[in-house]
Amino acid sequence: MAARPLRREGAPLVTLSSDLGAAYAAQLKAVLAHRLPPGHIVDLAHDLRPHDVAEAAFVVRAMAERFPAGSVHVVVVDPGVGGPRAPVVIDCRDGSRLVGPDNGVLVPLMEALGGGTAYRIDPTRTGARPRVGTTFDGRDVFAPAAARLVEGARPRDLGPTTALVRLGPRSPRRGAGSAEGSVAHVDRFGNLVTNVPSAWVPAGTRQLAVRVGRRRLRLAFVASYEAGGADAPLALASSFGTLEIAVRLGRAADRLRVGVGAAVRFQWWTPRARAGRLNRK
């Protein structure tokens, strides 16, 4: 007898991202396993910082935007569960669907995928079992909604259109030879990943003046952790495409005593600009 294929041809992947930890995440997967073909569930992360919607939105965008068009992305970072915030599904222009709470966590990923239309999920249309309490919409609403989408339902079959809640303004600002933003993510190595695009720093820049939290620093701007001095803070372009402050083989967050949300300002000088200032003196 031929082996059963792990994935059903044409059925989308379902990714899961949450702050739930392994035990609660297992309950999401149990719901999906009853209704999805084998091999279609992908865990992205279940150790996102609890209740931090803004950091989760930043990280989820980076994790999920490279998945095949048409994937279903479920995000459960939901400090307002049981309250007035809506459960939503977003029909993205690339064919992907996003499922989660309407608290802003889905919006950056939606924008990265070209935008989309949001629908408020009616739990009675998901084919789910009766809800158990009001504290676990990940299991009782979002996972069943994702399963319905894989089974062929359209987002509009799950409820009416709705306007999305968006996070407050945290966009970086660019100046002449400088930029301001904030720490968007502290990774497991203690690196401070900011929301300031690294492409804003001109080629040839070797140093950055940095103000982060209450600290003022002059950091080497390097191409890799290895290029930095031992046990010294440095700056480099992160894998998120933004500026990062790190300590080689150490934890910048602990060294500088700052975390997510801390204000940050970068100032730079290219070798040519520095030479011009010296010539004018």
N, C-alpha and C positions, 0 to 999 in steps of 0.2 A: 504494500500500500504506500502511495506517495505521501510524503510528509506534508502536513498542513502548512501553507505559507504563513509566515509571521505577520505579514501585513496584507490587508485587502487592497488590491489595486484601486487607486482613485479615492480612497477614504483619507481625509486629512489627518495630520498629526494634531494632537492636543497637548499643549505645553502647560505646565503648572508652575506658578511662582507664588510664594506666600511667606508670611512670617510665622507660620503655624508650628514649625518643628515636625519631626518625622511622624509622631504618633497621630496627630490630627490630619496630616497630609495623607496618611494611609487610608483614612476614611473617605477622602475625595477619590482616591484611586479605586477603592472598593466599589463606589457608585459607578464609576466609568467602566470598570472591568466587566460589570454585568451587561453593559450595553454597547461596548466598542469591540471591534476585532482586536485580537492580540497584537501587540507591538506598536500601538498607536499613541501611547502615553509617554511623554518626555518630561522628566522632572528638571526644571531649570534651577530653582533654589527654594529651599524652605527655611532658610536661616536669615532672611531679610530682617533688618532691625525692627523689632516689634512696634507697631503703630506709626512708624515714620513713613507717611504717604509720599512725601516729596522725595526722599532718598530712594524709596522703592520705585517710583516713577522713573527716576534717572537710570537706575540699574536695569529695570525690566526692559526699557527701550533698548539698551545695549545688548541684552541677552537675546531678545526675541526678534528684533528687526531683520536678522539675517536668515531666519527660517523660511522655508518655501512659501511662496504666496499661496493663500488658501488655508493656511494653518489656523487652528483655533487656539487662542491664548487665554488661559484662565489666570486671573490675578486675584489673590485673596490677601490684601492688607487692608483691614476693614475695622478700624476702631469705632466706627459708628454703627456697627451691626445691631439690628433690632430697633434702630432709631428711624428718623424720617428719610435718610438718604435712600436713593433708589437702587435696585439691582438693574444693571443694564447689559445689553449686548450691542456692540458697535460693528456695523457692516462696513469694512474698510474698502477703499477703492481698488486695492490689489486683490480683493477676494478673501482676505483674511478676516477673521471674526475675533473680537475681544470681548471677554466676559468678566464681569466683576462689579464692584461697588462704584456708584457715581460720586466719587470723592476726589477726582482729579488724577488718580493713579494710572488710568488708561490713556490719558490724553497725549502725553509725549510719544508713546508708541503709535497711536492713531495718526498723529501728524507725520511721523517718520514713514508710515505706510501710505501716505498720500491723502489723509483725511478720510472722513466717512460719516455715516448717519447712525445716530444712537436710537435705541428702542428700549423702553422700560419693560423689564421682564415681569410677566404675570406668572407667578409660581404655579397656578393651576394649569398652565399650558406646557409645562416642562415634562410631564409624565412621571413626576417624582412621587415617592412615598410621602405620606403626611409628615409635615415638619415636626421635629422633636425640639421643643423650646424655640427660642428666638435668637440664639447666640452663635449659630453655626450655619450661616447662609452658604459658606463654601461647599459644604456637603449637601445641604437641603435645597439650594436654589442654583448656585453657579455650576456645579458639576452636572446636575441633570440638564440644565440649559445647554451646556456644551455637548452633552450626549445627543440631545435633540438635533443640534446643528449637524453633527456627524451623520445622524440617521437621515438627513435630508431636509429638515425644516429650514425655512428661510428666517432671517432675523425678524422680519416683520410678522412672522407667524407667532412670535413669542410675546408681542405686546405693541403698544402704540409708540410713535416717535416721541422723543423727549430731547430737551436741551441739556447739555452736559455742564456739570460743575467743573471749573478750572482752578488750578492752584494759583495762589497769589503771585505777583510779579517777582521772579527771582532771576530774570535774564541778566547775563553779563553785559557790561557797558564798555565800549572801546573808546579810548582817547588817543591823543597824539603821543605815541610812545608809552602808552600805559593801558591797563584794563582793570576793571573792578568786577568782582563776582562773589561767589561764596563756595565753601566746601560742600560739595554735593554728595560725597560718598567717602566713608572710611572703610577700606577693604580689610581683609583678614590679616594683612601684613602691617596694618597701621598706616598705610599710605594715605595722604590727604588728596583725594581726587576732586578737583574744582570743576566748576561749570564754564570756565574761560577757555575758549577754543585755542589749542596750541598753534593753529595756523595763523593766529594773529601776531605771533612773535616772528619778526623778520629773520630770514636766513642769515647765518653768521653771528647771531647773538650768542654771547658766551656767559653773560651774567644777567641776573634779574634782581632788582631790589624788590623785596616782598614785605608787605605788612599783612599779617594774618593774626586775627584776634588782637591781642595787645603787643605782639612781638613784631619787631622790625629786623629784617635779615638781609644780607647780601649773599645770594646763592649762585653757585655755578649752574649754568644751564647746559645739561649734558644729554648725550644720546642714549645712555643706558645706565642702569644702576652701577654696573661694574666700573664705569668711567668716573664715578664720584669718589671723593675721598672717604677713607674708612671712618665710620661713625660720625659723619658730618651731614647735616641736612643739604639736600640738593633739589633742583627742579628739573623736570623733563616732561616730554610729551607722553601722556598716558595712553593705554590701549583704548580708552573711551574717546580719544581725539581731543582731549582737553589737558590743561596744565595740571601737573601733579607735584606735590611736595613730598619727598621721601627721605628716609635715612637708610643708607646701605647697611643691610643686615640688622636693621633696627626698626623702631616704630616711631614715625614722625608724630603721630597723634599724641603719643605719650610724652615725647620729648618736648613738644611745643604746647601741650596741654590745651588742644583745641579739638573740636569735633564737627559733626555735620551742622551746617547752618552758619558757621563762623564766617565773618566777612573777610575777604582777601583782596589785596591790590597788588598788581604787578607793574613794574616799570622796567624798561629795557633800553639798551643802547647798542647799536651795531658798531663794529670796529670803525666803519667809515664815519658814523656820527661822532664817535668819541674822538677820532683824529681831527674832525672839523672843529670841535670845541677847543682842543688843545692849540690848534693853529690860530684861533681867534684871541687867545690870551696874550 
